[in-house]
Amino acid sequence: MSAANRGVVYKGPGQVAVEAIPYPELALGNRQCDHGVILKVVTTNICGSDQHMVRGRTTAESGLVLGHEITGCVVECGRDVEFIQPGDLVSVPFNIACGRCRNCKEGRTGICLNVNPARPGAAYGYVDMGGWVGGQTEYVMVPYADFNLLKFPDADQAMEKIRDLTLLSDIFPTGFHGCVTAGVGPGSTVYIAGAGPVGLAAAVSAQLLGAACVIVGDMIEERLAQARSFGCETLDLTQEGDMADRIEVVLGEREVDAFVDCVGFEAHACGCNHGKEAPATVLNSAMSLTRAGGQIGIPGLYVTEDPGAADEAAQQGALSMRFGLGWAKSHSFHTGQCPVMKYHRPLMQAILFGKVKIADAVNVQMITLDQAPQGYADFDGGAAKKFVIDPHGSVAA
């Protein structure tokens, strides 16, 4: 099959455009990709991680086709694909994984050893992640299809809940992973740093895991209101005041059991300095506010190179952390990409059986492919929405 194709292309800092791009082939460079499939993209999401590139805060080069959160319908299968068929509706983990290396066999698909010549781990449409074409497109190629893809058991049922299921490719598993690695369980008290889409996904994940109280901190009131809409306590971090004092007002205690950093390297200082970047501030707050013996999950992105950082050390990913405090309190820190395949099937079941309404929690807004540049601009402006692109008009309004 062959058809026209369009995609969202990074043009330089602050600029994206929808352009004609090549229709995907079942190929890896000069060799045939017999284990891959071509998808007609049904939904594809704008991620906060994409914004780091678009803001010029990474070494991404102009011309990169963006998008690593993909849900689609299979239109063509390679010769060696056995268990996926044309017509299947599938969720694509943002991690590209071979299924054959040591890390994949251990379930650590976020750091596959065979899909990125530069370093462990790969993703679609992302800087330093192997050069794979992104999925904010009409069609995309997915390798190692039998291993990577999650097939929805009933396509019609899945389309009825596609606004929820589209979030299985990244932000729902990522938020859930942040909570799992922070040790969230029944009765836990949890602080979520950041009320962007991943922070909101982490907050609803904490509730799903049985947390007694979830506190979400952010600097944008619209996002805090969204967190309150499904039962979270909130802290406006533009206000003055010691964070431990403010947590004590909510909990009666000055520390939480679990802390989840959903902000990452573009963090800002709190209070009157909230307009100033302070890339280590969330990590230092985590050590101050987490009880002794507690766990800290860090799904927020930290990079090895940040050309837009204010100081030379931060440009190389070197942050000023009070690590001795974390050591003294016996904290454990959990970093890195979420291994999506560890979680996406059980979270799919939670959605299909009505145990969680993740689309409501993160406030999904459907847009067309041509509206993607405006979606990027609105997201960067702090909109309390998760923008989901519907390239072919497949999702009913």
C-alpha positions as CSV (number, residue, x, y, z in Angstrom):
1,M,0.0,0.0,0.0
2,S,1.2,3.5,-0.7
3,A,-0.4,6.9,0.1
4,A,0.3,10.5,0.9
5,N,1.5,11.3,4.4
6,R,1.8,14.4,6.5
7,G,3.4,15.1,9.9
8,V,4.3,17.6,12.5
9,V,7.9,18.8,11.9
10,Y,10.2,20.7,14.3
11,K,11.5,23.7,12.4
12,G,13.6,25.3,15.1
13,P,13.1,26.9,18.6
14,G,9.4,27.8,18.9
15,Q,8.4,26.6,15.5
16,V,6.6,23.5,14.3
17,A,4.8,23.0,11.0
18,V,2.6,20.4,9.4
19,E,4.3,19.2,6.2
20,A,4.2,16.5,3.6
21,I,6.6,13.7,4.6
22,P,7.4,10.3,3.0
23,Y,5.0,7.5,3.4
24,P,6.6,4.9,5.7
25,E,8.3,1.8,4.4
26,L,9.0,-1.5,6.1
27,A,12.7,-0.8,6.2
28,L,15.5,0.0,8.6
29,G,17.9,2.0,6.5
30,N,18.9,-0.2,3.5
31,R,17.5,-3.4,4.9
32,Q,14.0,-4.8,5.0
33,C,12.1,-4.6,8.3
34,D,10.1,-7.8,8.1
35,H,9.2,-7.7,11.8
36,G,7.5,-4.2,11.4
37,V,4.1,-2.9,10.6
38,I,2.7,0.3,9.1
39,L,0.0,2.0,11.0
40,K,-2.7,4.4,10.0
41,V,-2.5,6.7,13.0
42,V,-5.9,7.1,14.9
43,T,-4.7,9.3,17.7
44,T,-1.3,10.8,18.6
45,N,-0.7,13.1,21.6
46,I,1.4,16.2,22.2
47,C,3.7,15.4,25.1
48,G,5.5,17.8,27.6
49,S,8.7,16.1,26.5
50,D,8.0,17.4,23.0
51,Q,7.9,20.9,24.4
52,H,11.4,20.7,25.7
53,M,12.6,20.2,22.1
54,V,10.3,22.9,20.7
55,R,11.5,25.4,23.2
56,G,15.0,24.8,22.0
57,R,16.1,23.2,25.3
58,T,17.7,20.1,23.6
59,T,20.0,19.5,20.8
60,A,17.2,18.4,18.4
61,E,17.8,19.4,14.8
62,S,15.4,21.1,12.5
63,G,13.4,18.6,10.3
64,L,12.7,16.1,13.1
65,V,9.2,14.6,12.7
66,L,7.7,14.7,16.2
67,G,5.5,12.4,18.2
68,H,6.0,9.4,20.4
69,E,2.5,8.8,21.7
70,I,0.8,6.7,19.1
71,T,-2.4,4.7,18.7
72,G,-3.2,3.3,15.3
73,C,-4.8,0.7,13.0
74,V,-2.5,-1.8,11.2
75,V,-2.6,-1.4,7.4
76,E,0.4,-3.5,6.4
77,C,2.5,-6.2,8.1
78,G,6.0,-7.4,7.4
79,R,6.6,-11.0,6.4
80,D,7.8,-12.1,9.9
81,V,4.9,-10.6,11.9
82,E,2.9,-13.5,13.3
83,F,0.4,-12.2,15.9
84,I,-0.6,-8.8,14.6
85,Q,-2.9,-8.5,11.6
86,P,-4.1,-5.8,9.3
87,G,-7.2,-4.1,10.8
88,D,-5.9,-4.5,14.4
89,L,-6.3,-1.4,16.6
90,V,-3.2,-1.1,18.7
91,S,-1.4,1.0,21.3
92,V,2.3,1.8,20.6
93,P,4.6,2.1,23.6
94,F,6.8,5.2,23.2
95,N,9.8,3.0,24.0
96,I,11.1,1.1,20.9
97,A,12.3,-2.2,22.1
98,C,13.7,-5.3,20.3
99,G,12.5,-7.9,22.7
100,R,15.8,-9.8,22.3
101,C,18.5,-8.0,24.3
102,R,19.3,-8.5,28.0
103,N,17.3,-5.5,29.2
104,C,14.2,-6.3,27.2
105,K,14.2,-9.8,28.5
106,E,14.4,-8.4,32.0
107,G,11.4,-6.2,31.2
108,R,13.5,-3.0,31.1
109,T,12.2,-1.9,27.7
110,G,13.0,1.7,28.2
111,I,16.7,0.9,27.8
112,C,16.7,-1.6,25.0
113,L,20.3,-2.2,23.8
114,N,19.7,-2.7,20.1
115,V,17.5,0.1,18.8
116,N,19.7,3.2,19.3
117,P,23.4,3.2,18.3
118,A,24.2,6.2,20.5
119,R,23.0,4.9,23.9
120,P,20.5,2.5,25.5
121,G,16.8,3.3,24.8
122,A,14.9,4.7,21.9
123,A,11.7,6.5,21.1
124,Y,9.8,7.8,18.1
125,G,10.4,11.4,17.0
126,Y,12.7,12.4,19.8
127,V,16.2,13.8,20.1
128,D,19.1,11.4,20.7
129,M,16.6,8.5,20.7
130,G,17.8,6.6,17.6
131,G,16.6,8.8,14.8
132,W,13.2,7.1,14.5
133,V,10.4,8.9,12.6
134,G,7.8,10.3,14.9
135,G,4.1,9.5,15.0
136,Q,2.4,12.9,14.9
137,T,1.6,11.8,11.4
138,E,-1.0,10.2,9.2
139,Y,1.0,7.0,8.9
140,V,4.0,5.6,10.8
141,M,6.2,2.4,10.8
142,V,6.6,0.4,14.0
143,P,9.3,-2.2,14.3
144,Y,9.3,-5.4,16.3
145,A,5.6,-5.3,16.1
146,D,4.7,-8.6,17.8
147,F,6.7,-7.6,20.8
148,N,5.9,-3.9,21.0
149,L,2.2,-3.6,20.2
150,L,-0.7,-3.8,22.6
151,K,-3.8,-5.0,20.6
152,F,-7.1,-3.9,21.9
153,P,-9.4,-6.9,22.3
154,D,-12.4,-5.3,20.7
155,A,-11.8,-2.4,18.2
156,D,-15.4,-1.0,18.5
157,Q,-15.2,-1.0,22.3
158,A,-11.8,0.6,22.1
159,M,-12.9,3.4,19.8
160,E,-15.7,4.2,22.3
161,K,-12.9,4.8,24.9
162,I,-10.2,6.0,22.6
163,R,-9.7,9.3,24.5
164,D,-8.6,7.2,27.5
165,L,-6.8,4.5,25.6
166,T,-4.7,6.9,23.6
167,L,-3.0,7.8,26.9
168,L,-1.6,4.2,27.3
169,S,1.3,5.0,24.9
170,D,3.1,7.2,27.4
171,I,1.6,9.5,30.0
172,F,-0.7,7.1,31.9
173,P,2.0,4.4,32.3
174,T,4.6,7.1,33.0
175,G,2.6,8.7,35.8
176,F,1.7,5.2,37.2
177,H,5.4,4.2,37.0
178,G,6.3,7.3,39.0
179,C,3.9,6.3,41.7
180,V,5.0,2.7,41.8
181,T,8.6,3.6,42.0
182,A,7.8,6.1,44.8
183,G,6.2,3.3,46.8
184,V,2.6,4.5,46.6
185,G,0.2,2.1,48.1
186,P,-3.0,1.9,50.2
187,G,-3.0,4.6,52.8
188,S,0.0,6.5,51.4
189,T,0.4,10.3,51.5
190,V,1.8,11.5,48.2
191,Y,3.2,14.7,46.8
192,I,3.1,15.2,43.1
193,A,5.4,17.9,41.7
194,G,3.8,19.4,38.6
195,A,0.2,19.4,37.4
196,G,0.9,19.0,33.7
197,P,-0.5,16.0,31.9
198,V,2.0,13.5,33.5
199,G,1.5,15.1,36.9
200,L,-2.2,14.7,36.6
201,A,-1.8,11.2,35.4
202,A,0.4,10.4,38.4
203,A,-2.2,11.9,40.7
204,V,-5.0,9.7,39.4
205,S,-2.6,6.8,39.4
206,A,-1.8,7.4,43.1
207,Q,-5.6,7.3,43.8
208,L,-5.8,4.0,41.8
209,L,-3.1,2.6,43.9
210,G,-5.0,3.5,47.1
211,A,-3.3,6.6,48.3
212,A,-5.0,8.3,51.3
213,C,-4.1,11.8,50.3
214,V,-2.6,13.2,47.1
215,I,-1.2,16.7,47.1
216,V,-0.3,18.4,43.8
217,G,1.9,21.4,43.5
218,D,2.1,23.7,40.5
219,M,2.3,27.4,39.5
220,I,-0.7,27.6,37.2
221,E,-4.1,27.9,38.8
222,E,-5.9,26.3,35.8
223,R,-3.8,23.2,36.3
224,L,-4.3,23.1,40.0
225,A,-8.1,23.5,39.5
226,Q,-7.9,20.4,37.2
227,A,-6.2,18.4,40.0
228,R,-8.9,19.5,42.5
229,S,-11.6,18.4,40.0
230,F,-10.8,14.7,40.9
231,G,-10.2,15.1,44.6
232,C,-6.5,16.2,45.0
233,E,-5.3,18.7,47.5
234,T,-3.2,21.5,45.9
235,L,-0.4,23.9,46.6
236,D,0.1,27.1,44.6
237,L,3.9,27.3,44.4
238,T,3.8,31.0,43.4
239,Q,2.8,31.8,47.0
240,E,5.4,32.4,49.7
241,G,5.8,30.0,52.6
242,D,7.8,27.0,53.7
243,M,6.5,23.9,51.8
244,A,6.7,21.7,54.9
245,D,4.5,24.2,56.8
246,R,2.0,24.1,54.0
247,I,2.0,20.3,53.8
248,E,1.5,20.2,57.6
249,V,-1.7,22.2,57.2
250,V,-3.1,19.4,54.9
251,L,-1.7,16.3,56.5
252,G,-0.9,17.3,60.1
253,E,2.6,16.1,59.3
254,R,5.5,17.9,57.6
255,E,6.6,15.0,55.3
256,V,4.9,12.7,52.9
257,D,5.4,9.0,52.4
258,A,6.1,9.2,48.6
259,F,7.2,12.0,46.3
260,V,6.8,12.0,42.5
261,D,8.8,14.5,40.3
262,C,6.7,15.2,37.2
263,V,8.5,18.5,36.4
264,G,12.1,17.7,35.3
265,F,14.9,19.9,34.3
266,E,13.0,23.1,33.4
267,A,11.8,23.5,37.1
268,H,11.4,27.0,38.6
269,A,12.0,28.3,42.0
270,C,9.0,28.8,44.3
271,G,7.4,31.9,45.9
272,C,8.6,35.3,44.8
273,N,11.3,33.7,42.6
274,H,8.9,31.5,40.6
275,G,9.9,33.3,37.4
276,K,13.5,32.1,37.7
277,E,14.7,28.7,36.6
278,A,16.1,26.4,39.4
279,P,16.6,23.0,37.7
280,A,17.4,21.1,41.0
281,T,14.7,22.6,43.1
282,V,12.2,19.8,42.8
283,L,14.8,17.1,43.5
284,N,16.0,19.1,46.6
285,S,12.4,19.5,47.7
286,A,11.8,15.8,47.3
287,M,14.6,15.0,49.8
288,S,13.3,17.7,52.3
289,L,9.7,16.6,52.1
290,T,9.9,12.8,51.9
291,R,10.0,10.9,55.2
292,A,13.1,8.9,56.2
293,G,13.1,5.7,54.4
294,G,10.7,7.0,51.7
295,Q,11.0,6.6,48.0
296,I,11.2,9.3,45.2
297,G,9.9,8.6,41.7
298,I,11.4,10.8,39.0
299,P,9.5,10.4,35.7
300,G,10.2,14.1,35.0
301,L,12.8,14.4,32.2
302,Y,16.4,15.3,32.9
303,V,18.8,15.7,30.0
304,T,22.6,15.3,29.4
305,E,22.7,18.5,27.4
306,D,20.5,21.7,27.9
307,P,21.7,24.4,25.6
308,G,19.1,26.8,27.0
309,A,20.2,26.5,30.7
310,A,21.3,29.6,32.6
311,D,24.6,28.3,33.8
312,E,27.4,26.2,32.3
313,A,27.0,23.2,34.7
314,A,23.3,22.9,34.0
315,Q,24.0,23.0,30.2
316,Q,25.9,19.7,30.8
317,G,23.1,18.2,33.0
318,A,25.1,18.9,36.2
319,L,22.7,20.0,38.9
320,S,23.4,21.3,42.4
321,M,21.7,18.7,44.6
322,R,21.8,18.3,48.4
323,F,22.3,14.6,47.9
324,G,23.7,14.2,51.5
325,L,20.3,14.8,52.9
326,G,18.8,12.1,50.7
327,W,21.5,9.7,51.8
328,A,21.0,10.6,55.5
329,K,17.3,9.9,55.2
330,S,17.8,6.6,53.4
331,H,15.9,7.7,50.4
332,S,15.7,5.7,47.2
333,F,15.6,7.5,43.9
334,H,14.1,6.0,40.7
335,T,14.9,7.6,37.4
336,G,14.7,6.9,33.7
337,Q,12.1,6.3,31.0
338,C,9.0,4.3,32.0
339,P,9.0,0.7,30.7
340,V,5.6,1.1,29.2
341,M,5.0,-2.6,28.5
342,K,5.2,-3.3,32.2
343,Y,2.0,-1.4,32.7
344,H,0.0,-0.8,29.6
345,R,-2.1,-4.0,29.6
346,P,-3.3,-3.8,33.2
347,L,-4.0,-0.1,32.8
348,M,-5.9,-0.9,29.6
349,Q,-8.1,-3.3,31.7
350,A,-8.6,-0.6,34.3
351,I,-9.9,1.7,31.5
352,L,-12.1,-0.9,29.8
353,F,-13.7,-2.0,33.0
354,G,-14.4,1.6,34.2
355,K,-12.0,1.7,37.1
356,V,-10.3,4.9,36.0
357,K,-11.3,7.9,33.8
358,I,-7.8,9.1,32.8
359,A,-9.0,11.3,30.0
360,D,-11.2,13.3,32.4
361,A,-8.3,13.6,34.8
362,V,-5.9,15.1,32.3
363,N,-8.6,17.0,30.4
364,V,-8.1,15.5,26.9
365,Q,-8.9,17.9,24.0
366,M,-9.1,16.5,20.5
367,I,-7.6,18.5,17.7
368,T,-6.9,18.0,14.0
369,L,-3.4,17.5,12.5
370,D,-3.6,21.0,11.1
371,Q,-4.3,22.4,14.6
372,A,-1.2,20.9,16.0
373,P,1.0,24.1,15.9
374,Q,-1.6,25.9,17.9
375,G,-1.9,23.0,20.3
376,Y,1.9,23.3,20.9
377,A,1.5,27.0,21.5
378,D,-1.4,26.6,23.9
379,F,0.3,23.8,25.8
380,D,3.4,25.9,26.2
381,G,1.2,28.7,27.6
382,G,0.1,26.4,30.4
383,A,-3.2,25.2,29.3
384,A,-4.7,22.6,31.6
385,K,-5.3,20.2,28.7
386,K,-3.8,17.1,27.1
387,F,-3.9,17.7,23.3
388,V,-4.7,14.6,21.3
389,I,-4.3,14.8,17.5
390,D,-6.8,13.0,15.3
391,P,-5.0,12.9,11.9
392,H,-7.8,11.3,9.9
393,G,-11.0,12.5,11.7
394,S,-11.5,9.0,13.0
395,V,-12.8,10.0,16.5
396,A,-16.3,11.2,16.8
397,A,-16.7,14.8,18.0
